[in-house]
């Protein structure tokens, strides 16, 4: 299963400015800490959001019975992105493997998730 998503970075920047609860409604403490420690760049959160959406598409669930906070985007010591699932997202994944990749450039962030 494959999922892909693309997010306009400006969209995330605008949401952060207009809705102070957006960040805590979509991102866990670990993701927010990473964002804070790395210069509060909106492309970071756009990449995380795109990765969450890509995972949901690969799972085939969308946001039905899975919340954005059920997926945490983190990194290996070498910097590769990793998605950690919990609750219904973890149940949907089962014993399958999940790999993600995130990129951002030119005002957009994109992510792909592959489940096998």
N, CA, C and O atoms as CSV, one atom per row, in Angstrom:
chain,resi,resn,atom,element,x,y,z
A,1,UNK,N,N,0.839,-1.175,0.000
A,1,UNK,CA,C,0.000,0.000,0.000
A,1,UNK,C,C,0.890,1.248,0.000
A,1,UNK,O,O,1.919,1.298,0.674
A,2,UNK,N,N,0.474,2.232,-0.759
A,2,UNK,CA,C,1.231,3.471,-0.886
A,2,UNK,C,C,0.302,4.650,-0.647
A,2,UNK,O,O,-0.844,4.648,-1.096
A,3,UNK,N,N,0.796,5.649,0.057
A,3,UNK,CA,C,0.075,6.900,0.243
A,3,UNK,C,C,1.021,8.052,-0.009
A,3,UNK,O,O,2.202,7.983,0.332
A,4,UNK,N,N,0.505,9.103,-0.602
A,4,UNK,CA,C,1.324,10.290,-0.873
A,4,UNK,C,C,0.485,11.526,-0.568
A,4,UNK,O,O,-0.735,11.519,-0.730
A,5,UNK,N,N,1.151,12.581,-0.127
A,5,UNK,CA,C,0.425,13.816,0.148
A,5,UNK,C,C,1.338,15.004,-0.105
A,5,UNK,O,O,2.563,14.900,-0.034
A,6,UNK,N,N,0.721,16.116,-0.398
A,6,UNK,CA,C,1.429,17.365,-0.643
A,6,UNK,C,C,0.700,18.473,0.119
A,6,UNK,O,O,-0.529,18.524,0.126
A,7,UNK,N,N,1.469,19.359,0.761
A,7,UNK,CA,C,0.901,20.435,1.569
A,7,UNK,C,C,1.605,21.734,1.208
A,7,UNK,O,O,2.833,21.790,1.139
A,8,UNK,N,N,0.825,22.764,0.981
A,8,UNK,CA,C,1.392,24.084,0.757
A,8,UNK,C,C,1.874,24.637,2.107
A,8,UNK,O,O,1.086,24.727,3.049
A,9,UNK,N,N,3.124,24.997,2.209
A,9,UNK,CA,C,3.698,25.472,3.472
A,9,UNK,C,C,2.968,26.719,3.961
A,9,UNK,O,O,2.776,26.881,5.166
A,10,UNK,N,N,2.562,27.592,3.065
A,10,UNK,CA,C,1.818,28.803,3.433
A,10,UNK,C,C,0.526,28.453,4.164
A,10,UNK,O,O,0.113,29.167,5.077
A,11,UNK,N,N,-0.102,27.369,3.769
A,11,UNK,CA,C,-1.343,26.934,4.421
A,11,UNK,C,C,-1.093,26.631,5.910
A,11,UNK,O,O,-1.894,27.003,6.767
A,12,UNK,N,N,0.005,25.968,6.199
A,12,UNK,CA,C,0.352,25.663,7.592
A,12,UNK,C,C,0.726,26.943,8.329
A,12,UNK,O,O,0.310,27.143,9.470
A,13,UNK,N,N,1.500,27.805,7.696
A,13,UNK,CA,C,1.879,29.088,8.310
A,13,UNK,C,C,0.622,29.881,8.676
A,13,UNK,O,O,0.537,30.441,9.769
A,14,UNK,N,N,-0.353,29.930,7.763
A,14,UNK,CA,C,-1.599,30.652,8.017
A,14,UNK,C,C,-2.396,30.025,9.156
A,14,UNK,O,O,-2.941,30.738,9.998
A,15,UNK,N,N,-2.466,28.704,9.185
A,15,UNK,CA,C,-3.195,28.020,10.261
A,15,UNK,C,C,-2.551,28.313,11.617
A,15,UNK,O,O,-3.253,28.531,12.604
A,16,UNK,N,N,-1.233,28.317,11.666
A,16,UNK,CA,C,-0.532,28.617,12.913
A,16,UNK,C,C,-0.844,30.036,13.391
A,16,UNK,O,O,-1.014,30.268,14.588
A,17,UNK,N,N,-0.919,30.973,12.463
A,17,UNK,CA,C,-1.178,32.369,12.808
A,17,UNK,C,C,-2.628,32.599,13.230
A,17,UNK,O,O,-2.887,33.395,14.133
A,18,UNK,N,N,-3.567,31.917,12.595
A,18,UNK,CA,C,-4.994,32.162,12.834
A,18,UNK,C,C,-5.596,31.304,13.941
A,18,UNK,O,O,-6.585,31.697,14.561
A,19,UNK,N,N,-5.012,30.143,14.193
A,19,UNK,CA,C,-5.624,29.202,15.122
A,19,UNK,C,C,-4.572,28.658,16.089
A,19,UNK,O,O,-3.849,27.722,15.746
A,20,UNK,N,N,-4.477,29.225,17.285
A,20,UNK,CA,C,-3.444,28.786,18.224
A,20,UNK,C,C,-3.576,27.320,18.659
A,20,UNK,O,O,-2.591,26.722,19.091
A,21,UNK,N,N,-4.755,26.742,18.554
A,21,UNK,CA,C,-4.928,25.341,18.953
A,21,UNK,C,C,-4.606,24.364,17.831
A,21,UNK,O,O,-4.589,23.154,18.054
A,22,UNK,N,N,-4.355,24.867,16.642
A,22,UNK,CA,C,-4.033,23.984,15.515
A,22,UNK,C,C,-2.842,23.088,15.834
A,22,UNK,O,O,-2.885,21.883,15.586
A,23,UNK,N,N,-1.792,23.666,16.376
A,23,UNK,CA,C,-0.564,22.903,16.598
A,23,UNK,C,C,-0.785,21.762,17.599
A,23,UNK,O,O,-0.312,20.648,17.376
A,24,UNK,N,N,-1.493,22.028,18.689
A,24,UNK,CA,C,-1.700,20.976,19.691
A,24,UNK,C,C,-2.779,19.985,19.279
A,24,UNK,O,O,-2.853,18.891,19.839
A,25,UNK,N,N,-3.606,20.342,18.325
A,25,UNK,CA,C,-4.630,19.427,17.838
A,25,UNK,C,C,-4.114,18.443,16.807
A,25,UNK,O,O,-4.716,17.392,16.588
A,26,UNK,N,N,-2.998,18.782,16.171
A,26,UNK,CA,C,-2.464,17.935,15.093
A,26,UNK,C,C,-1.110,17.319,15.403
A,26,UNK,O,O,-0.740,16.305,14.812
A,27,UNK,N,N,-0.367,17.922,16.326
A,27,UNK,CA,C,1.007,17.487,16.560
A,27,UNK,C,C,1.228,17.175,18.034
A,27,UNK,O,O,0.765,17.900,18.914
A,28,UNK,N,N,1.943,16.083,18.287
A,28,UNK,CA,C,2.212,15.670,19.666
A,28,UNK,C,C,3.372,16.490,20.231
A,28,UNK,O,O,4.038,17.240,19.517
A,29,UNK,N,N,3.587,16.321,21.519
A,29,UNK,CA,C,4.626,17.085,22.220
A,29,UNK,C,C,6.006,16.878,21.594
A,29,UNK,O,O,6.775,17.831,21.468
A,30,UNK,N,N,6.319,15.658,21.207
A,30,UNK,CA,C,7.628,15.360,20.597
A,30,UNK,C,C,7.801,16.122,19.278
A,30,UNK,O,O,8.881,16.645,19.001
A,31,UNK,N,N,6.749,16.186,18.471
A,31,UNK,CA,C,6.813,16.918,17.198
A,31,UNK,C,C,6.933,18.417,17.434
A,31,UNK,O,O,7.691,19.098,16.744
A,32,UNK,N,N,6.195,18.930,18.399
A,32,UNK,CA,C,6.244,20.362,18.717
A,32,UNK,C,C,7.628,20.731,19.245
A,32,UNK,O,O,8.164,21.783,18.898
A,33,UNK,N,N,8.207,19.873,20.080
A,33,UNK,CA,C,9.561,20.131,20.589
A,33,UNK,C,C,10.576,20.171,19.446
A,33,UNK,O,O,11.454,21.033,19.426
A,34,UNK,N,N,10.457,19.242,18.497
A,34,UNK,CA,C,11.354,19.223,17.335
A,34,UNK,C,C,11.197,20.528,16.544
A,34,UNK,O,O,12.191,21.143,16.156
A,35,UNK,N,N,9.969,20.941,16.311
A,35,UNK,CA,C,9.662,22.184,15.604
A,35,UNK,C,C,10.279,23.377,16.341
A,35,UNK,O,O,10.918,24.227,15.720
A,36,UNK,N,N,10.091,23.440,17.654
A,36,UNK,CA,C,10.634,24.550,18.462
A,36,UNK,C,C,12.158,24.583,18.414
A,36,UNK,O,O,12.749,25.650,18.246
A,37,UNK,N,N,12.796,23.425,18.560
A,37,UNK,CA,C,14.263,23.351,18.622
A,37,UNK,C,C,14.926,23.591,17.276
A,37,UNK,O,O,16.120,23.886,17.217
A,38,UNK,N,N,14.170,23.468,16.200
A,38,UNK,CA,C,14.736,23.623,14.863
A,38,UNK,C,C,14.260,24.890,14.169
A,38,UNK,O,O,14.104,24.919,12.948
A,39,UNK,N,N,14.033,25.928,14.947
A,39,UNK,CA,C,13.778,27.250,14.379
A,39,UNK,C,C,12.343,27.574,14.059
A,39,UNK,O,O,12.080,28.575,13.392
A,40,UNK,N,N,11.397,26.762,14.510
A,40,UNK,CA,C,9.961,27.006,14.280
A,40,UNK,C,C,9.667,27.268,12.808
A,40,UNK,O,O,8.941,28.202,12.467
A,41,UNK,N,N,10.231,26.446,11.949
A,41,UNK,CA,C,10.013,26.580,10.509
A,41,UNK,C,C,8.693,25.905,10.132
A,41,UNK,O,O,8.494,24.731,10.444
A,42,UNK,N,N,7.795,26.625,9.471
A,42,UNK,CA,C,6.514,26.018,9.109
A,42,UNK,C,C,6.664,24.828,8.158
A,42,UNK,O,O,5.787,23.966,8.108
A,43,UNK,N,N,7.763,24.773,7.406
A,43,UNK,CA,C,7.966,23.631,6.515
A,43,UNK,C,C,8.148,22.333,7.294
A,43,UNK,O,O,7.848,21.252,6.788
A,44,UNK,N,N,8.640,22.443,8.527
A,44,UNK,CA,C,8.760,21.253,9.374
A,44,UNK,C,C,7.384,20.670,9.653
A,44,UNK,O,O,7.157,19.476,9.459
A,45,UNK,N,N,6.462,21.518,10.112
A,45,UNK,CA,C,5.118,21.033,10.409
A,45,UNK,C,C,4.371,20.635,9.144
A,45,UNK,O,O,3.578,19.694,9.167
A,46,UNK,N,N,4.612,21.331,8.051
A,46,UNK,CA,C,3.978,20.953,6.781
A,46,UNK,C,C,4.434,19.554,6.373
A,46,UNK,O,O,3.629,18.746,5.909
A,47,UNK,N,N,5.721,19.271,6.544
A,47,UNK,CA,C,6.232,17.936,6.228
A,47,UNK,C,C,5.641,16.878,7.139
A,47,UNK,O,O,5.278,15.795,6.682
A,48,UNK,N,N,5.542,17.185,8.429
A,48,UNK,CA,C,4.929,16.248,9.376
A,48,UNK,C,C,3.469,15.985,8.993
A,48,UNK,O,O,3.014,14.841,8.991
A,49,UNK,N,N,2.741,17.066,8.668
A,49,UNK,CA,C,1.325,16.908,8.320
A,49,UNK,C,C,1.171,16.089,7.045
A,49,UNK,O,O,0.308,15.214,6.966
A,50,UNK,N,N,2.001,16.371,6.050
A,50,UNK,CA,C,1.954,15.594,4.804
A,50,UNK,C,C,2.252,14.122,5.080
A,50,UNK,O,O,1.631,13.239,4.489
A,51,UNK,N,N,3.194,13.860,5.972
A,51,UNK,CA,C,3.540,12.474,6.303
A,51,UNK,C,C,2.369,11.773,6.990
A,51,UNK,O,O,2.081,10.614,6.692
A,52,UNK,N,N,1.700,12.463,7.899
A,52,UNK,CA,C,0.536,11.875,8.569
A,52,UNK,C,C,-0.551,11.544,7.551
A,52,UNK,O,O,-1.142,10.465,7.598
A,53,UNK,N,N,-0.813,12.465,6.638
A,53,UNK,CA,C,-1.826,12.226,5.601
A,53,UNK,C,C,-1.413,11.070,4.696
A,53,UNK,O,O,-2.251,10.247,4.328
A,54,UNK,N,N,-0.143,10.999,4.334
A,54,UNK,CA,C,0.334,9.902,3.484
A,54,UNK,C,C,0.168,8.562,4.190
A,54,UNK,O,O,-0.215,7.574,3.564
A,55,UNK,N,N,0.453,8.523,5.485
A,55,UNK,CA,C,0.270,7.284,6.255
A,55,UNK,C,C,-1.203,6.886,6.251
A,55,UNK,O,O,-1.528,5.717,6.040
A,56,UNK,N,N,-2.087,7.839,6.480
A,56,UNK,CA,C,-3.521,7.541,6.487
A,56,UNK,C,C,-3.992,7.012,5.140
A,56,UNK,O,O,-4.819,6.102,5.078
A,57,UNK,N,N,-3.469,7.579,4.074
A,57,UNK,CA,C,-3.832,7.103,2.735
A,57,UNK,C,C,-3.311,5.687,2.505
A,57,UNK,O,O,-4.008,4.853,1.927
A,58,UNK,N,N,-2.097,5.418,2.952
A,58,UNK,CA,C,-1.542,4.074,2.798
A,58,UNK,C,C,-2.328,3.062,3.626
A,58,UNK,O,O,-2.519,1.923,3.200
A,59,UNK,N,N,-2.781,3.474,4.800
A,59,UNK,CA,C,-3.597,2.599,5.640
A,59,UNK,C,C,-4.991,2.401,5.054
A,59,UNK,O,O,-5.664,1.408,5.331
A,60,UNK,N,N,-5.411,3.370,4.236
A,60,UNK,CA,C,-6.745,3.307,3.641
A,60,UNK,C,C,-7.844,3.760,4.580
A,60,UNK,O,O,-9.010,3.423,4.371
A,61,UNK,N,N,-7.495,4.526,5.621
A,61,UNK,CA,C,-8.484,4.923,6.617
A,61,UNK,C,C,-8.911,6.382,6.525
A,61,UNK,O,O,-10.043,6.717,6.876
A,62,UNK,N,N,-8.030,7.243,6.064
A,62,UNK,CA,C,-8.293,8.664,6.203
A,62,UNK,C,C,-8.373,8.992,7.687
A,62,UNK,O,O,-7.848,8.248,8.515
A,63,UNK,N,N,-9.019,10.087,8.026
A,63,UNK,CA,C,-9.139,10.462,9.432
A,63,UNK,C,C,-10.367,9.832,10.089
A,63,UNK,O,O,-10.828,10.314,11.124
A,64,UNK,N,N,-10.898,8.766,9.502
A,64,UNK,CA,C,-12.009,8.037,10.110
A,64,UNK,C,C,-11.426,7.067,11.136
A,64,UNK,O,O,-10.669,6.162,10.785
A,65,UNK,N,N,-11.777,7.257,12.382
A,65,UNK,CA,C,-11.312,6.426,13.502
A,65,UNK,C,C,-9.812,6.543,13.768
A,65,UNK,O,O,-9.283,5.794,14.588
A,66,UNK,N,N,-9.125,7.448,13.109
A,66,UNK,CA,C,-7.710,7.702,13.369
A,66,UNK,C,C,-7.545,9.220,13.471
A,66,UNK,O,O,-8.007,9.968,12.609
A,67,UNK,N,N,-6.886,9.651,14.526
A,67,UNK,CA,C,-6.666,11.083,14.736
A,67,UNK,C,C,-5.240,11.451,14.326
A,67,UNK,O,O,-4.365,10.586,14.317
A,68,UNK,N,N,-4.992,12.700,13.992
A,68,UNK,CA,C,-3.616,13.102,13.681
A,68,UNK,C,C,-2.640,12.782,14.811
A,68,UNK,O,O,-1.472,12.486,14.559
A,69,UNK,N,N,-3.116,12.841,16.050
A,69,UNK,CA,C,-2.241,12.567,17.192
A,69,UNK,C,C,-1.945,11.078,17.365
A,69,UNK,O,O,-1.124,10.710,18.205
A,70,UNK,N,N,-2.593,10.224,16.589
A,70,UNK,CA,C,-2.300,8.788,16.605
A,70,UNK,C,C,-1.050,8.457,15.794
A,70,UNK,O,O,-0.578,7.320,15.800
A,71,UNK,N,N,-0.521,9.456,15.099
A,71,UNK,CA,C,0.689,9.276,14.283
A,71,UNK,C,C,1.708,10.323,14.732
A,71,UNK,O,O,1.437,11.524,14.707
A,72,UNK,N,N,2.866,9.855,15.138
A,72,UNK,CA,C,3.951,10.754,15.532
A,72,UNK,C,C,5.069,10.620,14.516
A,72,UNK,O,O,5.513,9.514,14.206
A,73,UNK,N,N,5.521,11.754,14.001
A,73,UNK,CA,C,6.651,11.759,13.077
A,73,UNK,C,C,7.894,12.132,13.881
A,73,UNK,O,O,7.939,13.164,14.550
A,74,UNK,N,N,8.885,11.278,13.797
A,74,UNK,CA,C,10.143,11.491,14.503
A,74,UNK,C,C,11.280,11.155,13.541
A,74,UNK,O,O,11.050,10.992,12.342
A,75,UNK,N,N,12.469,11.053,14.041
A,75,UNK,CA,C,13.629,10.788,13.186
A,75,UNK,C,C,14.562,9.773,13.829
A,75,UNK,O,O,14.662,9.686,15.053
A,76,UNK,N,N,15.238,9.010,12.986
A,76,UNK,CA,C,16.292,8.117,13.464
A,76,UNK,C,C,17.493,8.981,13.847
A,76,UNK,O,O,17.520,10.167,13.520
A,77,UNK,N,N,18.486,8.412,14.532
A,77,UNK,CA,C,19.696,9.183,14.845
A,77,UNK,C,C,20.390,9.743,13.594
A,77,UNK,O,O,21.092,10.751,13.672
A,78,UNK,N,N,20.194,9.093,12.454
A,78,UNK,CA,C,20.791,9.583,11.201
A,78,UNK,C,C,19.934,10.630,10.504
A,78,UNK,O,O,20.337,11.171,9.475
A,79,UNK,N,N,18.752,10.925,11.053
A,79,UNK,CA,C,17.898,11.960,10.490
A,79,UNK,C,C,16.782,11.472,9.583
A,79,UNK,O,O,15.999,12.287,9.095
A,80,UNK,N,N,16.684,10.182,9.341
A,80,UNK,CA,C,15.610,9.656,8.486
A,80,UNK,C,C,14.276,9.748,9.224
A,80,UNK,O,O,14.207,9.430,10.411
A,81,UNK,N,N,13.216,10.178,8.537
A,81,UNK,CA,C,11.917,10.276,9.204
A,81,UNK,C,C,11.317,8.898,9.479
A,81,UNK,O,O,11.494,7.951,8.713
A,82,UNK,N,N,10.607,8.824,10.589
A,82,UNK,CA,C,9.949,7.597,11.019
A,82,UNK,C,C,8.565,7.969,11.533
A,82,UNK,O,O,8.403,8.989,12.203
A,83,UNK,N,N,7.570,7.146,11.224
A,83,UNK,CA,C,6.227,7.340,11.764
A,83,UNK,C,C,5.989,6.299,12.845
A,83,UNK,O,O,6.186,5.104,12.624
A,84,UNK,N,N,5.568,6.758,14.008
A,84,UNK,CA,C,5.214,5.876,15.106
A,84,UNK,C,C,3.701,5.946,15.273
A,84,UNK,O,O,3.137,7.026,15.451
A,85,UNK,N,N,3.057,4.802,15.216
A,85,UNK,CA,C,1.603,4.740,15.278
A,85,UNK,C,C,1.127,4.218,16.626
A,85,UNK,O,O,1.796,3.412,17.273
A,86,UNK,N,N,-0.051,4.700,17.036
A,86,UNK,CA,C,-0.678,4.198,18.256
A,86,UNK,C,C,-2.185,4.147,18.041
A,86,UNK,O,O,-2.696,4.626,17.028
A,87,UNK,N,N,-2.876,3.573,18.984
A,87,UNK,CA,C,-4.329,3.450,18.959
A,87,UNK,C,C,-4.801,2.785,17.671
A,87,UNK,O,O,-4.212,1.794,17.239
A,88,UNK,N,N,-5.852,3.315,17.052
A,88,UNK,CA,C,-6.419,2.689,15.846
A,88,UNK,C,C,-5.449,2.661,14.672
A,88,UNK,O,O,-5.501,1.744,13.854
A,89,UNK,N,N,-4.570,3.646,14.577
A,89,UNK,CA,C,-3.590,3.642,13.484
A,89,UNK,C,C,-2.677,2.426,13.606
A,89,UNK,O,O,-2.373,1.771,12.609
A,90,UNK,N,N,-2.244,2.127,14.821
A,90,UNK,CA,C,-1.381,0.970,15.049
A,90,UNK,C,C,-2.132,-0.328,14.767
A,90,UNK,O,O,-1.568,-1.266,14.203
A,91,UNK,N,N,-3.379,-0.381,15.152
A,91,UNK,CA,C,-4.201,-1.565,14.886
A,91,UNK,C,C,-4.346,-1.776,13.381
A,91,UNK,O,O,-4.232,-2.903,12.898
A,92,UNK,N,N,-4.595,-0.701,12.643
A,92,UNK,CA,C,-4.745,-0.801,11.186
A,92,UNK,C,C,-3.463,-1.283,10.517
A,92,UNK,O,O,-3.517,-2.034,9.543
A,93,UNK,N,N,-2.316,-0.858,11.031
A,93,UNK,CA,C,-1.034,-1.267,10.458
A,93,UNK,C,C,-0.785,-2.753,10.702
A,93,UNK,O,O,-0.260,-3.452,9.836
A,94,UNK,N,N,-1.161,-3.222,11.872
A,94,UNK,CA,C,-0.932,-4.622,12.206
A,94,UNK,C,C,0.552,-4.937,12.239
A,94,UNK,O,O,1.344,-4.159,12.771
A,95,UNK,N,N,0.927,-6.059,11.680
A,95,UNK,CA,C,2.336,-6.508,11.706
A,95,UNK,C,C,3.101,-6.084,10.456
A,95,UNK,O,O,4.231,-6.523,10.242
A,96,UNK,N,N,2.501,-5.248,9.642
A,96,UNK,CA,C,3.169,-4.797,8.419
A,96,UNK,C,C,4.213,-3.733,8.744
A,96,UNK,O,O,4.196,-3.132,9.818
A,97,UNK,N,N,5.114,-3.516,7.802
A,97,UNK,CA,C,6.167,-2.498,7.935
A,97,UNK,C,C,5.712,-1.194,7.295
A,97,UNK,O,O,4.999,-1.199,6.291
A,98,UNK,N,N,6.127,-0.085,7.881
A,98,UNK,CA,C,5.794,1.247,7.387
A,98,UNK,C,C,7.077,2.035,7.192
A,98,UNK,O,O,7.901,2.130,8.101
A,99,UNK,N,N,7.241,2.594,6.015
A,99,UNK,CA,C,8.374,3.481,5.716
A,99,UNK,C,C,7.824,4.786,5.168
A,99,UNK,O,O,6.855,4.796,4.408
A,100,UNK,N,N,8.460,5.898,5.565
A,100,UNK,CA,C,8.039,7.203,5.061
A,100,UNK,C,C,9.246,7.989,4.569
A,100,UNK,O,O,10.386,7.724,4.950
A,101,UNK,N,N,8.963,8.954,3.717
A,101,UNK,CA,C,9.957,9.921,3.280
A,101,UNK,C,C,9.262,11.271,3.175
A,101,UNK,O,O,8.104,11.353,2.765
A,102,UNK,N,N,9.977,12.330,3.546
A,102,UNK,CA,C,9.437,13.689,3.543
A,102,UNK,C,C,10.405,14.596,2.809
A,102,UNK,O,O,11.622,14.452,2.932
A,103,UNK,N,N,9.858,15.535,2.043
A,103,UNK,CA,C,10.692,16.530,1.375
A,103,UNK,C,C,9.925,17.845,1.311
A,103,UNK,O,O,8.695,17.849,1.265
A,104,UNK,N,N,10.647,18.952,1.307
A,104,UNK,CA,C,10.008,20.249,1.115
A,104,UNK,C,C,10.929,21.172,0.331
A,104,UNK,O,O,12.140,21.216,0.546
A,105,UNK,N,N,10.302,21.915,-0.597
A,105,UNK,CA,C,11.027,22.844,-1.442
A,105,UNK,C,C,10.013,23.677,-2.217
A,105,UNK,O,O,8.906,23.216,-2.497
A,106,UNK,N,N,10.383,24.874,-2.554
A,106,UNK,CA,C,9.547,25.712,-3.399
A,106,UNK,C,C,8.159,25.976,-2.853
A,106,UNK,O,O,7.202,26.108,-3.617
A,107,UNK,N,N,8.041,26.056,-1.527
A,107,UNK,CA,C,6.754,26.392,-0.929
A,107,UNK,C,C,5.826,25.216,-0.693
A,107,UNK,O,O,4.683,25.407,-0.277
A,108,UNK,N,N,6.296,24.003,-0.949
A,108,UNK,CA,C,5.464,22.837,-0.695
A,108,UNK,C,C,6.238,21.789,0.106
A,108,UNK,O,O,7.467,21.732,0.078
A,109,UNK,N,N,5.484,20.981,0.807
A,109,UNK,CA,C,6.041,19.824,1.498
A,109,UNK,C,C,5.308,18.603,0.953
A,109,UNK,O,O,4.107,18.653,0.691
A,110,UNK,N,N,6.028,17.533,0.789
A,110,UNK,CA,C,5.433,16.307,0.280
A,110,UNK,C,C,5.959,15.129,1.088
A,110,UNK,O,O,7.058,15.173,1.641
A,111,UNK,N,N,5.156,14.085,1.143
A,111,UNK,CA,C,5.559,12.884,1.869
A,111,UNK,C,C,4.957,11.674,1.192
A,111,UNK,O,O,3.905,11.747,0.557
A,112,UNK,N,N,5.646,10.565,1.344
A,112,UNK,CA,C,5.168,9.289,0.834
A,112,UNK,C,C,5.263,8.273,1.965
A,112,UNK,O,O,6.193,8.300,2.771
A,113,UNK,N,N,4.289,7.385,2.006
A,113,UNK,CA,C,4.285,6.293,2.983
A,113,UNK,C,C,4.092,4.994,2.223
A,113,UNK,O,O,3.229,4.897,1.351
A,114,UNK,N,N,4.895,4.002,2.556
A,114,UNK,CA,C,4.799,2.691,1.922
A,114,UNK,C,C,4.627,1.650,3.024
A,114,UNK,O,O,5.423,1.575,3.960
A,115,UNK,N,N,3.579,0.856,2.893
A,115,UNK,CA,C,3.311,-0.222,3.840
A,115,UNK,C,C,3.474,-1.538,3.093
A,115,UNK,O,O,2.897,-1.738,2.024
A,116,UNK,N,N,4.273,-2.438,3.678
A,116,UNK,CA,C,4.420,-3.761,3.085
A,116,UNK,C,C,4.495,-4.824,4.150
A,116,UNK,O,O,4.621,-6.007,3.834
